[in-house]
Amino acid sequence: MKLAAIDIGSNAIRFQVSSVLEHDDKIMFKKMEYVRFPLRLGHDVFGTNRISKGSIAKFKKLMKAYKLLLELYEVDDYMFCATSAMRESENGAELVDEIKEELGITIHVIDGQMEAALINKAIASYLAQETYLHIDVGGGSTELNLFAGGKKIKTRSFKIGSVRVLEHHDSPIMWTDMEKWVRDIAKKDYGVVTAVGTGGNISKIFELAQVKPGKTMSLKKIRDIKEMIERHTMEERIYQLQMNPDRADVIVPASDIYIKVMEWVHSKNILVPEVGLKDGILLHLFEGHQKQKKIEFFNTEDQSKGKKSFWLKGK
């Protein structure tokens, strides 16, 4: 089975096709194609509340290209998810309707809680029974999720993201609200809190820190890497540190968000699994197919026993 996830973010739009490999009750997603296109919808929306005509034209071309890739790879199922920039734009719903009419593609504009829930699917296998604060910093929002004893017990989405901070569209009130929410967690008896970071910026910081996969990165190391990056010009970040141009300008404001949240919750280390929203979407699609297979199996069994109505009620 081949599945595809399209993450329409505020700083970039990601496309991934993976094949699902099943062996001895183990599931593995093998990446077949990955495309990251630097279309910064957040630049338009956080400044003017609208997606510009130029961005709309590029967006439609990109959706056509992604649709062709879906057909070429003969994908069995896919899902397009848009986050903060699309959901906050005044003309976002109109653009979604146009894409549906012109290309037959349904774009799911998801809220912060759904975004967090999908990402949580992807990080679940990395967490033990300890206490974790999951920090996902996007271009337009930061999702925070508290895990304790293997369960998610608190979640909030804040309109603070790397693009917003870079372009000074973040609100001091929102920063205060986020700090209060995090500090309240630190006051409770959850024990030592380990941070879990997802997002392209923390992944790049982790790479620059040369920490071994599976190991945690210290808060001091994040501060050191941030200071090192700040000493480089934009051109040096691109050519010496091997960053995409749309990563080079947002990585410092993004690192500030991770650092502040870790400081507020008194977390000295952060785990950085190489997963994100697209991985959560792939898991969501796979789980949906597994449930459907079970329903179809039960329905087949019921027909032979004359109990079809029982399982139809359970759909």
Secondary structure, DSSP 4 states (H G I P E B T S, - for coil): -EEEEEEE-SS-EEEEEEEEEEETTEEEEEEEEEEEE---HHHHHHHHSS--HHHHHHHHHHHHHHHHHHHHTT-SEEEEEE-HHHHH-TTHHHHHHHHHHHH-PPEEE--HHHHHHHHHHHHGGG--SSEEEEEEE-SS-EEEEEEETTEEEEEEEES--HHHHHTT---HHHHHHHHHHHHHHHHSS--SEEEEEESHHHHHHHHHHTPPTTS-EEHHHHHHHHHHHHTS-HHHHHHTS---HHHHTTHHHHHHHHHHHHHHTT--EEE--S--HHHHHHHHHHHHHHHHHHHHHHHHHHHHHT-HHHHHHT-
